[in-house]
Amino acid sequence: MKVTGTSVNKIINMYEINKKGFEKNKEITKKDTVEISSLGKTLSSFAEGDITSMPKEKLEKIRDEISKGTYKVDARLVAEKMIEAMKKY
């Protein structure tokens, strides 16, 4: 049985070929990106709350009711306004 050794040049060539393939894959890799839709931006503005357009008296009344624990939310009115806002988009 004859056993021969592998030449050093063969090993180096295999390493170089593998290295080049790895570098090509490295260039192909893309970064993840996120884009927020216009609807998402609109909903975000609702979440921030545009209380500057609300009259100060009404705002103070609501704040007082919340602090006293007597503020009642009209669920039907909230639902109607949500549906109206969704229909715009």
N, C-alpha and C positions, 0 to 999 in steps of 0.2 A: 504494500500500500504506500502510495506516494503522497506526502503532505507538503504543500507549498504554502509559504506565507503570503500575505496580502501586501502588496507594495504600498509604501507610504504615499506615493503620488495618487494612487487610486482612492485612498481614504480622504486625502485633501480635496480631490475633485468632487467626491460625493458630498463632502461638507459644503463646498462652494455652491454646488447645484441646489442643495437644500436651503442654504442661506439666501440665494437669489429668489427662490420661490417664496420664502417667508417675507422678504422685503416687498415683493409684489402684493402679497395679501395685506400687508401693513398699509400700503397706499390706498387700497380699495375700501378699507374700513371707513364708514361714515359716522358722523356724530348724530346723536338724537336731537331732534328739534321739536318744539311745541309751539303751536299757533292757536291763539284764542279766537273763536269765531265772533262775529259781530253780535250775535245773540248773547254769547257769554260775556262780552264787554258790557252790554246793556244790563244784563242781570247783575253784574258786578257793581254797576253804578246804582242800581236799586238797593243792593246790600249795604253800600256805603251810606245811603240815605240822603236824600236831598231835602233836608229840613229847613234850608234857608228860604225856600219859597213858601213855607207855611207861616201864617200870621203868628206873631209872638204870643198873643193872648191865648190862642188855641193850643200852642205848644206848651205854654205854662200850665194850662188846665190839664192837659194830658199828663204832664210830669207830676202834678199834684195828685191826680187820681192814681197813678202808678205807685207813688210813694205811700199813699194811704191804703192801697190794695183794693180800690173800688173801680178800677178801670176795666171796662167790659169791651171785648172785641166783637164786632158784628161779623160773624163768620160768612154769612151770605154776601155781604158787601165786599169782604176781602176776596172771596172766590170770584165774584163778578169782575172785580178789577184785575185779578190775575188772568182771567180768560180774555179780557179786553187787551191786555198787554201781550198775551201770546198770539192773538189774532193779527197783531201788527207785524209779526215776523213769520 
